């Protein structure tokens, strides 16, 4: 499977800790970074994994750290959001793909049982145990996502920064991203393209609840500590 890792952002909420490197390069110990742990864990369970990493902030450090992957550079990372980063990687949005925010860390059981698995349709990973203070939240009905937004006050769970697409749904997402970029919506999260597809095309976006697994997206200092705890348990 192809894995597209989005690593262009500056991570300003972590300043000054994230001033000198992308936050996905946070050291879990002296020999391991977040992104190295995730790539290594995926490779362990998917021998045919192909990685595309979209860079921006301090891209030269990531390119020096990670080998045998495809790098795509978003030169406008300072003034755009993840939809622009994914647009730069549009040639790779085809077939079965998994899109991962590069500042995610997840236990290996989650990677083995869900992240690397081939699916039909389109699915996002969400954590239903998070009902308050979620960062990007998801409301659902039955098996389908109704809406995702940072502005939701009542929601089923928090989006876990991972989207899985099959051949048909990845093609649809690529078309929608192209349309939004052409309409100058450079400042949007790429997930907002999925929401547009739900509203405008009756796109079926299902969810996988990962509340029984350990994971975190690194946005705050507390998240950094949580990431290290997850790693230590997995080591």
NUSEKOL-676624 format. One line per 8 residues: number of its first residue (from 1); their letters; for each residue z, y, x of N, C-alpha, C. Coordinates in steps of 0.1 Angstrom, whole numbers, plus 5000, padded with zeros to 4 digits. Each point is the difference from the previous one (the first is absolute). Last residue first. Example, Ala and Ser with C-alpha at 12.3 -4.5 7.8 and 13.67 -1.06 7.14 Angstrom:
BEGIN
2	SA	5071,4978,5128,5000,5011,5009,5008,5011,4992 | 4999,4943,5003,5000,5012,4991,5000,5012,5009
REM end
This chain:
BEGIN
235	XXXXXXXX	5230,4996,5085,4998,4997,5014,5006,4987,5004 | 5002,5023,4956,4988,4993,5002,4998,4995,5014 | 5036,5028,4987,5002,4988,4992,4988,4991,5003 | 4999,5043,5019,5010,4991,5007,5002,4987,4992 | 4971,5033,4981,4994,4994,5012,5011,4990,5007 | 5014,5026,4963,4991,4989,4995,4994,4993,5013 | 5027,5037,5008,5008,4989,4995,4991,4988,4995 | 4980,5041,5014,5006,4992,5012,5008,4988,4995
227	XXXXXXXX	4983,5029,4968,4989,4993,5006,5005,4992,5012 | 5030,5029,4978,4997,4988,4991,4989,4992,5007 | 5010,5041,5020,5011,4990,5002,4998,4987,4992 | 4969,5035,4993,5000,4996,5014,5010,4989,5003 | 5001,5023,4959,4990,4990,5000,4998,4994,5014 | 5029,5036,4994,5006,4988,4995,4990,4989,5000 | 4985,5042,5013,5008,4994,5010,5007,4987,4995 | 4955,5013,4975,5012,5007,5003,5008,4993,5012
219	XXXXXXXX	4958,4984,4983,4998,5014,4997,5012,5008,5004 | 4977,4948,5001,5008,5009,5008,4997,5014,4998 | 5001,4953,4970,4990,5010,5005,5008,5011,5007 | 5013,4945,4989,5003,5015,4999,4988,5008,5005 | 5022,4946,4984,4989,5008,5005,5005,5015,5000 | 5014,4945,4984,5005,5012,5007,4988,5007,5006 | 5003,4969,4953,4997,5000,5014,5005,5013,5007 | 5000,4989,4952,5008,4989,5007,4998,5000,5015
211	XXXXXXXX	4976,5030,4970,5014,5004,5000,5009,4989,5007 | 4950,5008,4990,5006,4994,5012,5014,5003,5002 | 4957,4996,4962,5013,5005,5002,5006,4994,5012 | 4949,5012,4984,5008,4989,5005,5014,5006,5003 | 4955,5016,4966,5011,5002,5010,5006,4987,5004 | 4949,5021,4979,5012,4992,4998,5010,5003,5011 | 4955,5025,4976,5008,4999,5013,5013,4993,4997 | 4950,5011,4976,5011,4991,4999,5007,4999,5014
203	XXXXXXXX	4969,5040,4975,5001,4991,5011,5013,4992,4999 | 4975,5035,4972,5008,4989,4995,5001,4989,5010 | 4980,5044,5006,4992,4988,4999,5007,4988,4994 | 5020,5045,5006,4986,5003,4997,4992,4987,4998 | 5047,4999,5012,4999,5009,4988,4985,5001,4996 | 5011,4973,5038,5007,4995,4988,4998,5009,4988 | 4983,5014,5041,4992,4989,4995,5007,4993,4988 | 5023,5034,5023,4988,5006,4993,4992,4989,4994
195	XXXXXXXX	5035,4986,5027,5005,5006,4987,4989,5006,4992 | 4991,4985,5044,5002,4988,4991,5005,5005,4986 | 4995,5032,5033,4987,4996,4996,5001,4988,4991 | 5038,5017,5021,4997,5008,4988,4985,4997,4995 | 5018,4981,5040,5005,4993,4988,4997,5008,4987 | 4993,5018,5044,4989,4991,4996,5003,4993,4987 | 5020,5048,5009,5003,4987,5005,4989,4991,4995 | 4988,5052,5006,5006,4990,4991,5004,4987,5008
187	XXXXXXXX	4976,5043,5013,5015,5001,5002,5007,4989,4992 | 4951,5010,5000,5004,4995,5013,5016,4998,5002 | 4962,5010,4964,5014,4996,4998,5005,4994,5012 | 4954,5018,4988,5009,5007,5009,5015,4998,4997 | 4958,4979,4982,5006,5010,4991,5011,5008,5008 | 4979,4964,5021,4989,5009,4996,5004,5011,4991 | 5031,4966,5010,4997,5008,5012,4989,5010,4998 | 5010,4970,4966,5010,5009,5001,4999,5009,5013
179	XXXXXXXX	4969,4965,4992,4999,5010,4990,5010,5011,5001 | 5002,4962,5028,4988,5008,5004,4999,5012,4990 | 5032,4968,4991,5005,5008,5011,4988,5009,5004 | 4991,4968,4967,5009,5010,4995,5004,5010,5011 | 4974,4962,5012,4992,5010,4992,5009,5011,4995 | 5021,4965,5022,4992,5007,5010,4992,5011,4992 | 5025,4969,4975,5008,5011,5006,4992,5008,5010 | 4979,4964,4979,5003,5011,4990,5008,5011,5007
171	XXXXXXXX	4991,4961,5025,4988,5008,4998,5002,5011,4991 | 5035,4970,5006,4998,5008,5012,4988,5009,4999 | 5008,4968,4966,5009,5012,4999,4999,5009,5012 | 4975,4959,4999,4996,5009,4989,5008,5012,5000 | 5011,4966,5031,4987,5005,5003,4996,5011,4989 | 5052,4994,5003,4989,4990,5003,4987,5007,5001 | 5052,5018,5012,4988,5001,4992,4991,4988,5003 | 5054,5023,5006,4991,4989,5003,4988,5000,4991
163	XXXXXXXX	5042,5035,5022,4991,4997,4989,4990,4989,5004 | 5051,5027,5015,4990,4989,5003,4991,4998,4987 | 5040,5029,5004,4991,5004,5010,4990,4990,5004 | 5036,5000,4964,5004,4995,5014,4989,5003,5011 | 5018,5022,4949,4989,4994,5007,5004,4997,5014 | 5036,5001,4960,4994,5009,5011,4988,4992,5006 | 5018,4994,4947,5004,4997,5014,4993,5010,5010 | 5001,5003,4951,5004,4986,5001,5005,4997,5014
155	XXXXXXXX	5005,5050,4976,4990,4991,5006,5005,4986,5001 | 5009,5057,4988,5003,4986,4995,4989,4991,5004 | 4995,5043,5015,5015,5000,4999,5005,4986,4996 | 4953,5018,5026,5005,4993,4990,5016,5000,5000 | 4967,5020,5032,5007,5008,4990,5006,4993,4989 | 4972,4983,5036,5012,5005,5006,5009,5007,4990 | 4964,4961,4986,5002,5014,5003,5013,5003,5007 | 4965,4962,4970,5008,5001,5012,5001,5015,5004
147	XXXXXXXX	4989,4966,4953,4998,5012,5008,5009,4999,5012 | 4991,4962,4972,4996,5011,4991,4997,5013,5008 | 4999,4945,5013,5005,5013,5004,4994,5010,4990 | 5007,4946,4987,4992,5011,5006,5007,5013,5003 | 5014,4957,4977,4998,4997,5014,4992,5011,5007 | 5028,5014,4959,4997,4986,5001,4997,4997,5015 | 5003,5046,5000,5001,4994,4987,4994,4986,5001 | 5022,5043,5035,4992,4988,4996,5001,4997,4986
139	XXXXXXXX	5009,5040,5042,5003,4996,4987,4990,4989,4996 | 5018,5023,5049,4991,4992,4992,5005,4997,4987 | 5006,5036,5048,5006,4991,4990,4989,4995,4990 | 5015,5022,5050,4987,5000,4992,5002,4988,4990 | 5039,5012,5022,4991,5010,5006,4987,5001,4992 | 5052,4988,4982,4988,4994,5005,4991,5011,5005 | 5045,5003,4978,4996,5006,5013,4989,4992,5007 | 5020,4971,4962,5003,5014,5002,4996,5004,5014
131	XXXXXXXX	4994,4956,4984,4998,5007,4988,5003,5015,5001 | 4990,4951,5027,5002,5014,5003,4996,5008,4987 | 4996,4953,5003,5014,5002,5002,5003,5015,5002 | 4956,4979,4996,5006,5004,4987,5015,5003,5001 | 4955,5003,5033,5014,4995,5001,5007,5004,4987 | 4945,4990,5015,5010,5009,4996,5014,4994,5000 | 4943,4995,5015,5013,4995,5001,5010,5011,4996 | 4948,4992,4982,5009,5008,5009,5013,4993,5000
123	XXXXXXXX	4946,4984,4988,5014,4999,4998,5007,5010,5010 | 4949,4980,4976,5007,5011,5009,5015,4999,4996 | 4960,4959,4997,5003,5013,4994,5006,5010,5010 | 5008,4951,5011,4989,5004,4992,5004,5013,4993 | 5017,4979,5050,5003,5002,4985,4987,5002,4993 | 5024,4980,5050,4988,5004,4993,5003,5001,4985 | 5037,5004,5040,4994,4992,4990,4988,5006,4994 | 5033,5018,5033,4987,4994,5006,4993,4992,4989
115	XXXXXXXX	5042,5023,4989,4991,5010,5007,4986,4993,5004 | 5036,4973,4979,4993,5010,4991,4990,5008,5008 | 5029,4964,5019,4998,4996,4986,4992,5010,4991 | 5010,5007,5048,4995,4987,4999,4996,4997,4985 | 5022,5041,5011,4986,5000,5005,4994,4986,4998 | 5045,5005,4987,4991,5008,4992,4986,5000,5005 | 5032,4979,5026,4998,4993,4988,4991,5007,4990 | 5014,5021,5041,4989,4991,5001,4998,4991,4988
107	XXXXXXXX	5020,5050,4996,5004,4987,5006,4989,4991,5000 | 4990,5052,5004,5004,4990,4990,5004,4987,5007 | 4987,5057,5006,5004,4988,5007,5005,4991,4989 | 4967,5048,5005,5007,4989,4992,5005,4989,5010 | 4972,5040,5009,5014,5002,5002,5008,4990,4992 | 4952,5004,4998,5004,4995,5013,5014,5002,5003 | 4974,4990,4953,5005,5012,5007,5007,4995,5013 | 4961,4972,4975,5014,5001,5003,5003,5013,5007
99	XXXXXXXX	4961,4967,4972,5003,5013,5005,5015,5002,5001 | 4963,4957,4997,5013,5005,4997,5002,5013,5007 | 4955,4968,4981,5007,5009,5010,5014,5002,4995 | 4949,4972,4991,5015,4999,4998,5007,5008,5010 | 4952,5018,4991,5005,4986,5000,5015,5000,4997 | 4985,5046,5017,4992,4990,4994,5006,4986,5001 | 5006,5048,5023,5006,4997,4987,4990,4991,4992 | 4992,5019,5043,5008,4988,5001,5007,4996,4987
91	XXXXXXXX	4973,5040,5008,4991,4989,5004,5008,4986,5000 | 5023,5042,4993,4993,4995,4988,4991,4988,5003 | 5033,5031,5025,4999,4985,5002,4992,4994,4989 | 5009,5046,4999,4994,4998,5013,4998,4985,5003 | 5022,5012,4961,4986,5003,4999,4993,4998,5013 | 5047,4996,4997,4993,4988,4995,4985,5002,4999 | 5027,5037,5013,5000,4990,5010,4993,4987,4996 | 5005,5035,4968,4990,5003,5011,5000,4990,5011
83	XXXXXXXX	5032,4995,4966,4987,4998,4995,4989,5003,5010 | 5046,5009,5009,4995,4986,5003,4987,4997,4994 | 5009,5052,5009,5009,4989,4997,4993,4986,5002 | 4993,5053,5024,4996,4990,4990,5011,4990,4997 | 5000,5035,5034,4998,5007,4988,4995,4991,4989 | 5011,4985,5045,5010,5011,4998,4998,5006,4986 | 4970,4966,5017,5013,4995,4995,5010,5011,4997 | 4951,4996,5016,5005,5011,4991,5014,4996,4994
75	XXXXXXXX	4972,4972,5028,5002,5012,5008,5006,5011,4992 | 5000,4945,4999,4999,5011,4990,5003,5013,5007 | 4983,4949,5019,5007,5012,5001,4997,5010,4989 | 5000,4944,5011,4993,5010,4994,5008,5013,5000 | 4998,4947,5026,5006,5013,4997,4991,5010,4994 | 5008,4943,5006,4990,5011,4998,5008,5013,4997 | 5018,4958,5032,4999,5004,4986,4989,5011,4999 | 5020,4978,5041,4992,4991,4992,5001,5003,4985
67	XXXXXXXX	5039,5022,5027,4987,4995,5005,4994,4991,4989 | 5041,5041,5006,4995,4989,4992,4986,4996,5005 | 5025,5037,5021,5010,4989,4997,4994,4988,4994 | 4975,5040,5010,5005,4994,5013,5009,4988,4997 | 4983,5026,4964,4989,4993,5006,5004,4993,5013 | 5031,5027,4978,4998,4988,4992,4989,4992,5007 | 5009,5042,5018,5011,4991,5002,4998,4987,4993 | 4969,5035,4993,4998,4994,5013,5012,4990,5004
59	XXXXXXXX	4998,5028,4960,4993,4987,4999,4999,4993,5013 | 5026,5040,4978,5002,4993,5013,4993,4987,5001 | 4994,5017,4954,5010,5006,5008,5003,4991,5012 | 4966,4980,4974,4999,5015,5000,5010,5006,5010 | 4976,4948,4980,5009,5009,5008,4997,5014,4997 | 4991,4947,4980,4996,5014,4999,5010,5009,5006 | 4986,4946,5005,5011,5010,5001,4994,5014,4999 | 4987,4945,4990,4994,5013,5001,5012,5010,4999
51	XXXXXXXX	4994,4943,5010,5008,5012,4997,4991,5013,5003 | 4999,4943,4986,4992,5011,5007,5008,5013,4996 | 5011,4943,5000,5003,5013,4996,4992,5010,5008 | 5005,4949,4999,4987,5007,4999,5002,5015,4997 | 5037,4969,5001,4993,4999,5013,4987,5007,5001 | 5046,5004,4972,4986,5001,4997,4992,5000,5013 | 5047,4997,5000,4997,4992,4988,4986,5001,4995 | 5017,5022,5040,5006,4987,5000,4996,4991,4988
43	XXXXXXXX	4986,5046,5004,4993,4991,5009,5006,4986,5000 | 5024,5034,4979,4988,4997,4992,4991,4990,5008 | 5038,5017,5022,5004,4991,4989,4988,4996,4991 | 4993,5031,5035,5003,4987,5006,5004,4990,4989 | 4992,5045,4988,4988,4994,5004,5002,4986,5005 | 5038,5026,4989,4992,4996,4988,4987,4993,5004 | 5028,5016,5035,5007,4989,4993,4991,4996,4988 | 4986,5037,5025,4998,4988,5007,5006,4988,4993
35	XXXXXXXX	5007,5043,4982,4986,4995,4998,4997,4987,5008 | 5043,5021,5005,4998,4996,4986,4986,4994,4999 | 5018,4996,5049,4999,5011,4990,4998,4994,4986 | 5022,4980,5050,4993,4998,4987,5000,5013,4992 | 5024,4991,5042,4987,4993,5002,4992,5000,4988 | 5045,5018,5004,4993,5006,5011,4986,4994,5002 | 5018,5000,4951,5008,4998,5012,4991,5005,5012 | 4987,5014,4960,5010,4991,4994,5009,4995,5010
27	XXXXXXXX	4968,5046,5000,5005,4988,5007,5011,4992,4993 | 4957,5032,4981,5015,5000,5002,5004,4987,5007 | 4955,5015,4986,5003,4996,5013,5015,5001,5003 | 4979,5014,4959,4999,4985,5001,5002,4995,5014 | 5001,5047,4991,5012,4993,4996,4999,4985,5000 | 4973,5032,5034,4999,4996,4986,5012,4992,4996 | 5009,5033,5040,4991,4989,4998,4999,4997,4985 | 5026,5037,5019,4993,4995,5012,4991,4988,4998
19	XXXXXXXX	5028,5022,4966,4992,5011,5006,4992,4994,5011 | 5034,4981,4968,4986,4996,5000,4991,5010,5006 | 5048,5006,4996,4999,4987,5006,4985,4996,5001 | 5022,5042,4982,4992,5000,5013,4997,4986,5005 | 4990,5001,4956,5002,5009,5012,5015,5003,5002 | 4978,4974,4964,5009,4993,5010,5002,5009,5013 | 4972,5011,4962,5014,4999,4994,5009,4993,5010 | 4953,5006,5008,5008,5012,5003,5014,4999,4994
11	XXXXXXXX	4957,4970,5010,5014,4996,4997,5010,5012,5002 | 4949,4995,5006,5009,5005,5010,5015,4996,4997 | 4952,4972,4986,5009,5011,4997,5009,5004,5011 | 4966,4963,4998,4995,5013,5004,5011,5011,4999 | 4993,4949,4991,5010,5005,5010,4997,5014,5005 | 4987,4954,4965,4999,5015,5000,5011,5006,5009 | 4972,4950,4997,5013,5007,5002,4998,5015,5001 | 4974,4953,4981,4998,5014,5003,5013,5007,5001
3	XXX	4979,4947,5002,5012,5008,4997,4997,5014,5006 | 4972,4951,4985,5000,5013,5007,5012,5008,4996 | 4993,4944,5002,5000,5012,4992,5000,5012,5009
REM end
